[in-house]
Amino acid sequence: MLTTTDDLRVKEIRELSTPDDVMREIPRTLTATRTVAASRNAIHA
């Protein structure tokens, strides 16, 4: 018995915004920039 079960929970497919679009719509704050930089440094340490 062959049953297709792919994508049973997918209601719709929408195009995602590009990173550039998101960065334009939601400007980064100094606090967020510092948090990301500190986190990346901690991971690479």
C-alpha positions in Angstrom: 0.0 0.0 0.0 1.5 3.3 -1.1 0.4 6.5 0.8 1.7 9.9 0.1 2.4 11.8 3.4 4.6 14.7 2.2 3.5 18.2 3.3 0.4 17.2 5.1 0.8 20.1 7.6 1.8 22.7 5.0 -1.1 25.2 4.6 0.7 27.6 2.2 4.0 28.5 0.8 5.1 32.1 0.8 8.3 33.8 -0.4 10.7 34.9 2.4 12.1 38.4 2.6 15.7 38.8 1.8 18.2 39.6 4.6 18.6 43.1 3.0 14.9 43.7 3.1 14.7 42.7 6.8 17.6 44.8 7.7 16.0 47.8 6.0 12.6 47.2 7.7 14.0 46.6 11.2 17.1 48.7 11.8 19.6 47.1 14.2 20.3 48.8 17.5 23.7 49.4 19.1 22.7 46.9 21.8 21.8 44.2 19.4 25.0 44.8 17.4 27.1 44.5 20.5 25.2 41.3 21.6 25.8 39.6 18.3 29.5 40.6 18.2 30.1 39.4 21.8 28.2 36.1 21.1 30.3 35.5 18.0 33.5 36.2 19.8 32.5 33.8 22.7 31.7 31.0 20.2 35.0 31.4 18.4 37.0 31.6 21.6 
